Amino acid sequence: MALDSYHYYLLFIPQMLLSLSVHESSHAYSAYRAGDDTAALQGRISLNPFKHLDPWGLIFFLVFKFGWAKPCPVAPYRLKNPRRDEILISLAGPGSNLALALLFSLLLRPSWQTLAGMGEAGKMVLLFLAIGAQINTALAFFNVLPIPPLDGSHVLAGILPRQWQPGFQRIMPYGMLILLGLVILGSFTHLNVFGILIGLPMTLWLWLVMGSELFHYVVSQTPYL
């Protein structure tokens, strides 16, 4: 039997808090290694979710099913190589989520059938790891979208030719409106933009790292993200 809403969110919420904490602390640690200790001095190299939660991001997540954590502060002038290091810092968050998703999936591949046969407790462990793999994969692919203020926009800003930078910088303040507009567009037109941009690569990634049999079992047991 698939998870009901209560049990799903009982597993989902701690995994989401862990995933966001890993994401933001990876940004902070990457910045620290590159010479900027701004985030480190604010205690952001931490898996404590309260160091990273943003109230508005949490409200948006509850209402619109997407949200954000408190942005990791970066002082470009303190970086050893600002253009290169900003790209690496931006990629550190999604990269950490993808690594965590891979870890959960690799833990499950040899053990999921054993866990599924261990009764309710074993199944909860199985689905806790599976939901973690889903959340982290979704966060990774969502954050690499080149829409401000997502990490992908900073990567794009770092690789754009310098003559295009001013035009892109003018778009940056409107990024949240673009994201919200895509959500509203989807609700009115039933065109799931994020389902296409995130869902397709997410499905392919999880199918590859989990294997076909485990992937189809997870999809049958959980509300697939």
Buried (B, 14 or more C-beta within 10 A) or exposed (E): EEBEEEBBBEBBEBBBBBBBBBBBBBBBBBBBBBBBBBBBEBEBBBEEBEBBBBEEBBEBBEEEEBBBBBBBBBEEEBBEEBEEBBBBBBBBBBBBBBBBBBBBBBBBBEBBBEBBEBEEEBBBBBBBBBBBBBBBBBBBBBBBBBBBBBBBBBBBBBEBEEEEEEEBEEEEEEBBEEBEEBBEEBEEEEEBBBEEBBBEBBBEBBBEBBBEEBBEBBBEBBBBB
